[in-house]
Amino acid sequence: MPRINLIPWREAERKRKRQEFGVGALGALVAAGAIAFLVNLQMSAAIDNQNERNQYLKDEITQLDKQITEILALEQQKQRLRARIQVIEQLERSRPEIVHVFDQLVRTIPDGVNLTELKQSDRKLTLRGIAQSSTRVASYMRNIDSSEWLKDPSLEILETKNSTTDGSSEFTLTAVQENPQLPAPDQQVAAAPVRAGARR
């Protein structure tokens, strides 16, 4: 006697296919979740690694900044020490300078010229005196110009005295103190006004 299947085979086939689709979809979702998790894990590890490298670089940069600051401070201290050494050396070289200046003042005064006043401001000398004639003053300025320790004579005032019969003149001239032992005349020597009466 033949067997008759009472369950509709089409309905059973649809049910089986739905089950297979559900299992496949669930498997795909699980696989996608696993892939996303692995990718996220890998990206997190890469980000953490990059953050560690960035922090290392920041720490190294901080250390380098500290070293640069220390180097700059040492350079400034070195420059200050060099400036002090230079000032001391210039002072040592210029210590006998005033002696040479007074010696040159005596040597450059020609006959017929008397100095009555000498003032110094920095390296500028102001000389006041009486000369028998303007020719004597010109000779005095030439002597100053040829001196090693004085330079740049400049006549400011030349007046003939009316109260005298010998035609003497009062003069005021300036000169600059020079030191041939120094590379540049930038050393300032302060001195108080000096009264002098010298004749040669």
MARBA-3410 file (N, C-alpha, C, O; in Angstrom, 1 decimal):
200
0.8,-1.2,0.0,0.0,0.0,0.0,0.9,1.2,0.0,1.8,1.3,0.9 ~ 0.7,2.2,-0.9,1.6,3.4,-1.0,1.4,4.3,0.2,0.3,4.4,0.8 ~ 2.5,5.0,0.7,2.5,5.9,1.8,2.2,7.3,1.3,2.8,7.7,0.2 ~ 1.4,8.0,2.0,1.0,9.3,1.6,1.5,10.3,2.6,1.1,10.2,3.8 ~ 2.3,11.3,2.2,2.8,12.3,3.2,1.7,13.4,3.3,1.4,14.1,2.3
1.2,13.5,4.5,0.1,14.5,4.6,0.6,15.9,4.9,-0.2,16.9,4.7 ~ 1.9,16.1,5.2,2.5,17.4,5.5,2.8,18.0,4.1,3.5,17.4,3.3 ~ 2.3,19.2,3.9,2.6,19.9,2.6,4.1,20.1,2.4,4.8,20.7,3.2 ~ 4.7,19.5,1.4,6.1,19.6,1.2,6.6,21.0,0.9,7.8,21.4,1.2 ~ 5.8,21.8,0.3,6.2,23.2,0.0,6.3,24.0,1.3,7.3,24.8,1.4
5.4,23.8,2.2,5.5,24.5,3.4,6.7,24.2,4.2,7.4,25.0,4.8 ~ 7.0,22.8,4.2,8.2,22.4,4.9,9.5,22.9,4.3,10.4,23.2,5.0 ~ 9.5,23.0,3.0,10.6,23.6,2.2,10.9,25.0,2.6,12.0,25.5,2.8 ~ 9.8,25.8,2.6,9.9,27.2,3.0,10.4,27.4,4.4,11.2,28.3,4.7 ~ 9.9,26.5,5.3,10.3,26.6,6.7,11.8,26.3,6.8,12.5,27.0,7.5
12.3,25.3,6.0,13.7,25.0,6.0,14.5,26.1,5.5,15.6,26.4,6.0 ~ 14.1,26.7,4.4,14.9,27.8,3.8,14.9,29.0,4.8,15.9,29.7,4.9 ~ 13.7,29.3,5.5,13.8,30.4,6.4,14.8,30.1,7.6,15.5,31.0,8.0 ~ 14.8,28.9,8.0,15.8,28.5,9.0,17.2,28.7,8.6,18.0,29.2,9.3 ~ 17.4,28.2,7.3,18.8,28.4,6.8,19.1,29.9,6.6,20.3,30.3,6.9
18.2,30.7,6.2,18.4,32.1,6.0,18.7,32.8,7.4,19.6,33.6,7.5 ~ 17.9,32.4,8.4,18.1,33.0,9.7,19.5,32.6,10.3,20.2,33.4,10.8 ~ 19.8,31.3,10.1,21.1,30.9,10.6,22.3,31.6,9.8,23.2,32.0,10.4 ~ 22.1,31.8,8.5,23.1,32.5,7.7,23.2,34.0,8.1,24.3,34.5,8.3 ~ 22.0,34.6,8.3,22.0,36.0,8.7,22.7,36.2,10.1,23.4,37.1,10.3
22.3,35.3,11.0,22.9,35.3,12.3,24.4,35.1,12.3,25.2,35.8,12.9 ~ 24.8,34.2,11.4,26.3,34.0,11.3,26.9,35.2,10.7,28.0,35.6,11.1 ~ 26.3,35.9,9.7,26.9,37.1,9.1,27.0,38.2,10.1,28.0,38.9,10.1 ~ 25.9,38.3,10.9,25.9,39.4,12.0,27.1,39.1,13.0,27.8,40.0,13.4 ~ 27.2,37.8,13.4,28.3,37.5,14.3,29.6,37.7,13.7,30.5,38.3,14.3
29.8,37.3,12.4,31.1,37.6,11.7,31.3,39.1,11.6,32.5,39.5,11.8 ~ 30.3,39.8,11.2,30.5,41.3,11.1,30.9,41.9,12.5,31.7,42.8,12.5 ~ 30.2,41.4,13.5,30.5,42.0,14.8,31.9,41.6,15.2,32.6,42.4,15.8 ~ 32.3,40.4,14.9,33.7,40.0,15.3,34.7,40.8,14.5,35.7,41.2,15.1 ~ 34.4,41.0,13.2,35.4,41.8,12.4,35.4,43.3,12.9,36.5,43.9,13.0
34.2,43.8,13.2,34.2,45.2,13.8,35.0,45.3,15.1,35.7,46.2,15.3 ~ 34.8,44.2,15.9,35.5,44.2,17.2,37.0,44.2,17.0,37.8,44.9,17.7 ~ 37.4,43.3,16.1,38.9,43.2,15.8,39.5,44.4,15.2,40.5,44.9,15.6 ~ 38.7,45.0,14.3,39.2,46.3,13.7,39.2,47.4,14.8,40.2,48.2,14.8 ~ 38.2,47.5,15.6,38.2,48.5,16.7,39.3,48.2,17.7,40.0,49.2,18.2
39.6,47.0,18.0,40.7,46.6,18.9,42.0,47.0,18.3,42.9,47.6,18.9 ~ 42.2,46.7,17.0,43.4,47.1,16.3,43.6,48.6,16.2,44.7,49.1,16.4 ~ 42.5,49.3,15.9,42.6,50.8,15.9,42.9,51.4,17.2,43.7,52.3,17.4 ~ 42.3,50.8,18.3,42.6,51.3,19.6,44.0,51.1,20.0,44.7,51.9,20.6 ~ 44.6,49.9,19.6,46.0,49.6,19.9,46.9,50.6,19.1,47.9,51.0,19.7
46.5,50.9,17.8,47.3,51.8,17.1,47.3,53.2,17.7,48.3,53.9,17.7 ~ 46.1,53.6,18.1,45.9,54.9,18.7,46.7,55.0,20.0,47.4,56.0,20.3 ~ 46.6,54.0,20.8,47.4,54.0,22.1,48.9,54.0,21.8,49.6,54.7,22.5 ~ 49.3,53.3,20.8,50.7,53.3,20.4,51.2,54.7,19.9,52.2,55.2,20.3 ~ 50.3,55.3,19.1,50.6,56.7,18.6,50.6,57.7,19.8,51.5,58.6,19.8
49.7,57.5,20.7,49.7,58.4,21.9,50.9,58.3,22.7,51.5,59.3,23.2 ~ 51.4,57.1,22.9,52.6,56.8,23.6,53.8,57.5,22.9,54.6,58.1,23.5 ~ 53.8,57.4,21.6,54.9,58.0,20.8,54.8,59.5,20.9,55.8,60.2,21.1 ~ 53.6,60.0,20.8,53.5,61.5,21.0,53.9,62.0,22.4,54.5,63.0,22.5 ~ 53.5,61.2,23.4,53.9,61.6,24.7,55.5,61.5,24.9,56.1,62.4,25.6
56.0,60.5,24.3,57.5,60.4,24.3,58.2,61.6,23.6,59.1,62.2,24.1 ~ 57.6,62.0,22.5,58.1,63.1,21.8,58.0,64.4,22.6,58.9,65.3,22.6 ~ 56.8,64.6,23.2,56.6,65.7,24.1,57.6,65.8,25.2,58.1,66.9,25.5 ~ 57.8,64.6,25.9,58.8,64.6,27.0,60.2,65.0,26.5,60.9,65.7,27.1 ~ 60.6,64.4,25.3,61.9,64.7,24.7,62.0,66.2,24.4,63.0,66.9,24.6
60.9,66.8,23.8,60.9,68.2,23.5,61.0,69.1,24.7,61.7,70.1,24.7 ~ 60.3,68.6,25.8,60.4,69.4,27.0,61.9,69.4,27.6,62.4,70.4,28.0 ~ 62.5,68.2,27.5,63.9,68.1,27.9,64.8,69.0,27.1,65.7,69.6,27.6 ~ 64.6,69.0,25.8,65.4,69.8,24.9,65.2,71.3,25.2,66.1,72.1,25.1 ~ 63.9,71.7,25.4,63.7,73.1,25.8,64.4,73.5,27.0,65.0,74.6,27.1
64.4,72.6,28.0,65.2,72.9,29.3,66.7,73.0,29.0,67.3,73.9,29.5 ~ 67.2,72.1,28.1,68.6,72.2,27.8,68.9,73.5,27.0,70.0,74.1,27.2 ~ 68.0,73.8,26.1,68.2,75.1,25.3,68.2,76.3,26.2,69.0,77.2,26.1 ~ 67.3,76.3,27.2,67.2,77.4,28.1,68.5,77.5,28.9,69.1,78.6,29.2 ~ 69.0,76.3,29.4,70.3,76.3,30.1,71.5,76.8,29.3,72.3,77.6,29.7
71.5,76.4,28.0,72.5,76.8,27.1,72.5,78.3,26.9,73.5,79.0,26.9 ~ 71.3,78.8,26.7,71.1,80.3,26.5,71.6,81.1,27.7,72.3,82.1,27.6 ~ 71.2,80.5,28.9,71.7,81.2,30.1,73.2,81.2,30.2,73.8,82.2,30.6 ~ 73.8,80.0,29.8,75.3,80.0,29.9,75.9,80.9,28.9,76.9,81.5,29.1 ~ 75.3,81.0,27.7,75.8,81.9,26.7,75.7,83.4,27.2,76.7,84.2,27.0
74.6,83.8,27.8,74.5,85.1,28.3,75.6,85.4,29.4,76.2,86.4,29.5 ~ 75.7,84.4,30.3,76.8,84.5,31.3,78.2,84.6,30.7,79.0,85.4,31.2 ~ 78.4,83.9,29.6,79.7,83.9,29.0,79.9,85.3,28.4,81.0,85.9,28.4 ~ 78.8,85.9,27.7,79.0,87.2,27.2,79.2,88.3,28.2,80.0,89.2,28.0 ~ 78.5,88.1,29.4,78.8,89.1,30.5,80.2,89.0,31.0,80.9,90.0,31.3
80.7,87.7,31.1,82.1,87.6,31.6,83.1,88.1,30.6,84.1,88.8,30.9 ~ 82.8,87.9,29.3,83.7,88.5,28.2,83.7,90.0,28.3,84.7,90.7,28.2 ~ 82.5,90.6,28.5,82.4,92.1,28.6,83.2,92.6,29.8,83.9,93.6,29.7 ~ 83.1,91.9,30.9,83.8,92.3,32.1,85.3,92.2,31.9,86.1,93.1,32.2 ~ 85.7,91.1,31.2,87.2,90.9,30.9,87.7,92.0,30.0,88.8,92.6,30.2
86.8,92.4,29.0,87.2,93.4,28.1,87.3,94.8,28.8,88.3,95.5,28.5 ~ 86.4,95.1,29.7,86.5,96.3,30.4,87.7,96.4,31.3,88.4,97.4,31.4 ~ 88.0,95.2,32.0,89.2,95.2,32.8,90.5,95.4,32.0,91.4,96.1,32.4 ~ 90.5,94.7,30.8,91.7,94.9,30.0,91.8,96.3,29.5,92.9,96.9,29.5 ~ 90.7,97.0,29.1,90.8,98.3,28.7,91.2,99.3,29.8,92.0,100.2,29.6
90.7,99.0,31.0,91.1,99.8,32.2,92.6,99.6,32.4,93.3,100.6,32.8 ~ 93.1,98.4,32.3,94.5,98.2,32.5,95.4,99.0,31.5,96.4,99.5,31.8 ~ 94.9,99.0,30.2,95.6,99.7,29.2,95.5,101.2,29.3,96.4,101.9,29.0 ~ 94.3,101.6,29.8,94.1,103.1,29.9,94.6,103.7,31.2,94.4,104.9,31.4 ~ 95.0,102.9,32.1,95.4,103.5,33.4,96.5,104.6,33.3,96.3,105.6,34.0
97.5,104.4,32.6,98.5,105.5,32.5,98.1,106.6,31.4,98.9,107.4,31.1 ~ 96.9,106.5,30.9,96.5,107.4,29.9,96.5,108.9,30.3,97.0,109.7,29.5 ~ 96.0,109.2,31.5,95.9,110.6,31.9,97.3,111.2,32.0,97.5,112.4,31.8 ~ 98.3,110.3,32.4,99.7,110.8,32.5,100.2,111.2,31.2,100.8,112.3,31.0 ~ 99.9,110.4,30.1,100.3,110.8,28.8,99.6,112.0,28.3,100.2,112.9,27.6
98.4,112.2,28.7,97.6,113.4,28.2,98.2,114.6,28.8,98.4,115.6,28.0 ~ 98.5,114.6,30.1,99.1,115.8,30.7,100.5,116.1,30.1,100.9,117.2,29.9 ~ 101.2,115.0,29.8,102.5,115.2,29.2,102.4,115.8,27.8,103.2,116.7,27.4 ~ 101.4,115.4,27.0,101.2,115.9,25.7,100.7,117.4,25.8,101.1,118.2,24.9 ~ 99.9,117.7,26.8,99.5,119.1,27.0,100.6,120.0,27.2,100.7,121.1,26.6
101.6,119.5,27.9,102.8,120.4,28.2,103.6,120.4,26.9,104.2,121.5,26.6 ~ 103.8,119.3,26.2,104.7,119.3,25.0,104.1,120.0,23.8,104.9,120.6,23.0 ~ 102.8,120.1,23.8,102.2,120.7,22.6,102.0,122.2,22.7,101.8,122.9,21.7 ~ 102.2,122.8,23.9,102.0,124.2,24.1,103.2,125.0,23.5,104.3,124.8,24.0 ~ 103.0,125.8,22.5,104.1,126.6,22.0,104.4,127.8,22.8,103.7,128.2,23.7
105.5,128.4,22.5,105.9,129.7,23.2,104.8,130.7,22.9,104.2,130.8,21.8 ~ 104.5,131.5,23.9,103.5,132.6,23.7,102.1,132.2,24.0,101.2,132.9,23.7 ~ 101.9,131.0,24.5,100.6,130.5,24.8,100.5,130.1,26.3,101.4,129.3,26.8 ~ 99.5,130.5,27.0,99.3,130.2,28.4,97.9,129.5,28.5,96.9,130.1,28.1 ~ 97.9,128.4,29.2,96.6,127.7,29.5,96.1,128.2,30.8,96.9,128.3,31.8
94.8,128.6,30.9,94.3,129.1,32.1,93.2,128.1,32.7,92.9,128.2,33.9 ~ 92.7,127.2,31.8,91.7,126.3,32.3,91.6,125.1,31.4,91.8,125.2,30.2 ~ 91.4,124.0,32.1,91.3,122.7,31.4,90.1,121.9,31.9,90.1,121.7,33.2 ~ 89.2,121.5,31.1,88.0,120.7,31.5,88.0,119.5,30.6,88.3,119.5,29.4 ~ 87.5,118.4,31.3,87.3,117.1,30.5,86.0,116.6,30.7,85.5,116.5,31.9
85.3,116.2,29.7,84.0,115.6,29.7,84.1,114.3,28.8,84.2,114.4,27.6 ~ 84.0,113.2,29.4,84.2,111.9,28.7,85.7,112.0,28.1,86.6,112.1,28.9 ~ 85.7,112.0,26.8,87.1,112.1,26.1,87.3,113.4,25.5,88.3,113.6,24.7 ~ 86.4,114.3,25.7,86.5,115.7,25.1,87.2,116.6,26.1,86.8,116.7,27.3 ~ 88.2,117.3,25.6,89.0,118.3,26.4,88.6,119.7,25.9,88.6,120.0,24.7
88.3,120.5,26.9,88.1,122.0,26.6,89.3,122.8,27.2,89.5,122.7,28.4 ~ 90.0,123.5,26.3,91.2,124.2,26.7,90.9,125.7,26.5,90.5,126.2,25.5 ~ 91.2,126.4,27.6,91.0,127.9,27.6,92.4,128.5,27.9,93.1,128.0,28.8 ~ 92.7,129.6,27.3,94.0,130.2,27.6,94.2,131.6,26.9,93.2,132.1,26.3 ~ 95.4,132.1,27.0,95.7,133.4,26.4,96.9,133.1,25.5,97.9,132.5,25.9
96.9,133.7,24.3,97.9,133.6,23.3,98.4,135.0,22.9,97.6,135.9,22.8 ~ 99.6,135.1,22.5,100.1,136.4,22.1,99.6,136.8,20.7,99.5,138.0,20.4 ~ 99.2,135.8,19.9,98.6,136.1,18.6,97.8,134.9,18.2,97.9,133.8,18.7 ~ 97.0,135.1,17.1,96.2,134.0,16.6,97.2,133.0,15.9,96.8,131.8,15.8 ~ 98.3,133.4,15.5,99.3,132.5,14.9,99.7,131.5,15.9,99.9,130.3,15.6
99.9,131.9,17.2,100.3,131.0,18.2,99.2,129.9,18.4,99.5,128.7,18.7 ~ 98.0,130.3,18.4,96.8,129.4,18.6,96.8,128.4,17.4,96.6,127.2,17.7 ~ 97.1,128.8,16.2,97.1,127.9,15.1,98.2,126.9,15.2,98.1,125.7,14.9 ~ 99.4,127.4,15.7,100.5,126.5,15.9,100.2,125.5,17.0,100.5,124.3,16.9 ~ 99.5,125.9,18.0,99.0,125.0,19.1,98.1,123.9,18.6,98.2,122.8,19.0
97.2,124.3,17.7,96.3,123.3,17.2,97.0,122.3,16.3,96.7,121.2,16.3 ~ 98.0,122.8,15.5,98.8,121.9,14.7,99.5,120.9,15.6,99.6,119.7,15.2 ~ 100.1,121.4,16.7,100.8,120.5,17.6,99.8,119.4,18.2,100.2,118.3,18.4 ~ 98.6,119.9,18.5,97.7,118.9,19.0,97.3,117.9,18.0,97.2,116.7,18.3 ~ 97.1,118.3,16.8,96.7,117.4,15.7,97.8,116.4,15.4,97.5,115.3,15.0
99.1,116.7,15.7,100.2,115.8,15.4,100.5,114.9,16.6,101.4,114.0,16.6 ~ 99.8,115.1,17.7,100.0,114.3,18.9,99.4,112.9,18.8,98.4,112.8,18.2 ~ 100.0,112.0,19.5,99.5,110.6,19.5,98.3,110.5,20.5,97.5,109.6,20.3 ~ 98.3,111.3,21.5,97.3,111.2,22.6,96.2,112.2,22.5,95.3,112.2,23.4 ~ 96.3,113.1,21.6,95.3,114.1,21.3,94.9,114.2,19.9,95.8,114.0,19.0
93.7,114.6,19.5,93.3,114.7,18.1,92.2,115.6,18.0,91.5,116.0,18.9 ~ 91.8,115.9,16.7,90.7,116.7,16.3,90.6,118.0,17.0,89.5,118.3,17.7 ~ 91.6,118.9,17.0,91.4,120.2,17.6,90.4,121.1,16.9,90.4,121.0,15.6 ~ 89.6,121.8,17.6,88.6,122.6,17.0,88.5,123.9,17.8,88.3,123.9,19.0 ~ 88.7,125.1,17.1,88.7,126.4,17.7,87.3,126.8,17.9,86.5,126.9,16.9
86.9,127.2,19.1,85.5,127.7,19.3,85.5,129.2,19.5,84.6,129.8,19.0 ~ 86.4,129.7,20.3,86.4,131.2,20.5,87.8,131.7,20.4,88.8,131.1,20.9 ~ 87.9,132.9,19.7,89.2,133.6,19.6,88.9,135.1,19.7,88.3,135.6,18.8 ~ 89.2,135.7,20.8,88.9,137.1,21.1,90.2,137.9,21.4,91.0,137.4,22.2 ~ 90.3,139.0,20.8,91.4,139.9,21.1,91.1,140.8,22.3,90.0,141.4,22.3
91.9,140.8,23.2,91.7,141.6,24.4,92.0,143.1,24.2,93.1,143.5,23.7 ~ 91.0,143.9,24.4,91.2,145.4,24.2,91.9,146.1,25.3,92.5,147.2,25.1 ~ 92.0,145.4,26.5,92.6,146.1,27.6,94.1,146.0,27.6,94.8,146.5,28.5 ~ 94.7,145.2,26.7,96.1,145.0,26.6,96.7,145.7,25.4,96.0,145.9,24.4 ~ 98.0,146.0,25.5,98.6,146.7,24.3,99.4,145.7,23.5,99.9,146.1,22.4
99.6,144.5,24.0,100.4,143.5,23.2,99.6,142.7,22.2,100.2,141.9,21.5 ~ 98.3,143.0,22.1,97.5,142.3,21.1,97.2,140.8,21.4,96.9,140.0,20.5 ~ 97.3,140.4,22.7,97.1,139.0,23.1,95.6,138.7,22.9,94.7,139.6,23.0 ~ 95.3,137.4,22.7,94.0,136.9,22.5,93.6,135.8,23.4,94.4,135.0,23.8 ~ 92.3,135.8,23.8,91.8,134.7,24.6,91.2,133.7,23.6,90.5,134.1,22.7
91.4,132.5,23.9,90.9,131.4,23.0,90.3,130.3,23.8,90.6,130.1,25.0 ~ 89.4,129.6,23.1,88.8,128.4,23.7,88.8,127.4,22.5,88.2,127.6,21.5 ~ 89.4,126.2,22.8,89.4,125.2,21.8,89.2,123.8,22.4,89.3,123.7,23.6 ~ 88.7,122.9,21.6,88.4,121.6,22.1,89.3,120.5,21.4,89.8,120.8,20.3 ~ 89.6,119.4,22.0,90.3,118.3,21.5,89.8,117.0,22.0,89.1,117.0,23.0
90.1,116.0,21.4,89.6,114.6,21.8,90.8,113.8,22.3,91.8,113.8,21.7 ~ 90.6,113.2,23.5,91.6,112.4,24.0,91.7,111.1,23.3,90.7,110.4,23.0 ~ 92.9,110.7,22.9,93.2,109.5,22.1,94.1,108.6,22.8,95.0,109.1,23.6 ~ 94.0,107.3,22.6,94.9,106.3,23.2,95.3,105.4,22.1,94.5,104.5,21.7 ~ 96.5,105.5,21.6,97.0,104.6,20.5,97.1,103.2,20.9,97.3,102.3,20.1
97.1,102.9,22.2,97.2,101.5,22.7,95.9,100.8,22.6,95.9,99.5,22.7 ~ 94.8,101.5,22.5,93.4,100.9,22.4,93.0,100.7,21.0,93.3,101.5,20.1 ~ 92.3,99.6,20.7,91.8,99.4,19.3,90.7,100.4,18.9,90.6,100.7,17.7 ~ 90.0,100.9,19.9,88.9,101.8,19.5,88.8,102.8,20.7,88.8,102.4,21.9 ~ 88.6,104.1,20.4,88.6,105.1,21.5,87.2,105.1,22.1,86.5,106.2,22.1
86.8,104.1,22.8,85.4,104.0,23.4,85.5,104.0,24.9,84.5,103.9,25.6 ~ 86.7,104.0,25.5,86.8,104.0,26.9,86.6,105.4,27.5,87.3,106.4,27.0 ~ 85.7,105.5,28.4,85.4,106.8,28.9,86.1,107.1,30.2,86.1,106.2,31.1 ~ 86.8,108.2,30.3,87.6,108.5,31.5,87.0,109.8,32.1,87.0,110.8,31.4 ~ 86.4,109.7,33.2,85.8,110.9,33.8,86.8,111.6,34.7,87.5,111.0,35.5
86.8,112.9,34.6,87.7,113.7,35.3,87.0,115.0,35.7,86.2,115.6,34.9 ~ 87.3,115.6,36.9,86.8,116.9,37.3,87.5,118.0,36.6,88.6,117.8,36.1 ~ 86.8,119.2,36.5,87.5,120.3,35.9,88.8,120.7,36.7,88.9,120.7,37.9 ~ 89.8,121.0,35.9,91.1,121.3,36.4,91.6,122.7,36.0,91.4,123.0,34.8 ~ 92.0,123.4,36.9,92.6,124.7,36.7,94.1,124.6,36.5,94.8,123.9,37.3
94.6,125.2,35.4,96.1,125.0,35.2,96.6,126.3,34.7,95.9,127.1,34.0 ~ 97.9,126.6,35.0,98.5,127.7,34.4,99.9,127.3,34.0,100.8,127.2,34.8 ~ 100.0,127.0,32.7,101.3,126.5,32.2,101.8,127.4,31.1,101.1,127.9,30.3 ~ 103.1,127.5,31.1,103.7,128.3,30.0,105.0,127.7,29.6,105.8,127.2,30.4 ~ 105.2,127.8,28.3,106.5,127.2,27.9,107.2,128.2,27.0,108.3,127.9,26.5
END
